[in-house]
Amino acid sequence: MAAQATVSSKGQVTLPIAMRTQLGISAGSHIQFEVRGKELVITPELPIRAYRGILKGQGIVATEIDKEVDRNFE
């Protein structure tokens, strides 16, 4: 998908709705900018909820930490 946009006097650009929808970008979304040679790469940051369950089934087991025995101070 390709599109053109005009940069405003404030340096702002409007992303086309089709691209925002495809990438899940909405009002309040955070995006990253990176310059690669002569290209500008825009990448949406995933919300923290996107990482939920990412380690499920990876063999990571929750273990209890042994507690120290209560001491009696006299």
Secondary structure in CASP SS format (residue, H / E / C, confidence):
PFRMAT SS
TARGET T0000
AUTHOR 0000-0000-0000
METHOD secondary structure of the structure
MODEL  1
M C 1.00
A C 1.00
A C 1.00
Q C 1.00
A C 1.00
T C 1.00
V C 1.00
S C 1.00
S C 1.00
K C 1.00
G C 1.00
Q C 1.00
V C 1.00
T C 1.00
L C 1.00
P C 1.00
I H 1.00
A H 1.00
M H 1.00
R H 1.00
T H 1.00
Q H 1.00
L H 1.00
G C 1.00
I C 1.00
S C 1.00
A C 1.00
G C 1.00
S C 1.00
H C 1.00
I E 1.00
Q E 1.00
F E 1.00
E E 1.00
V E 1.00
R E 1.00
G C 1.00
K C 1.00
E E 1.00
L E 1.00
V E 1.00
I E 1.00
T E 1.00
P E 1.00
E C 1.00
L C 1.00
P C 1.00
I H 1.00
R H 1.00
A H 1.00
Y H 1.00
R C 1.00
G C 1.00
I C 1.00
L C 1.00
K C 1.00
G C 1.00
Q C 1.00
G C 1.00
I C 1.00
V C 1.00
A C 1.00
T C 1.00
E C 1.00
I C 1.00
D C 1.00
K C 1.00
E C 1.00
V C 1.00
D C 1.00
R C 1.00
N C 1.00
F C 1.00
E C 1.00
END
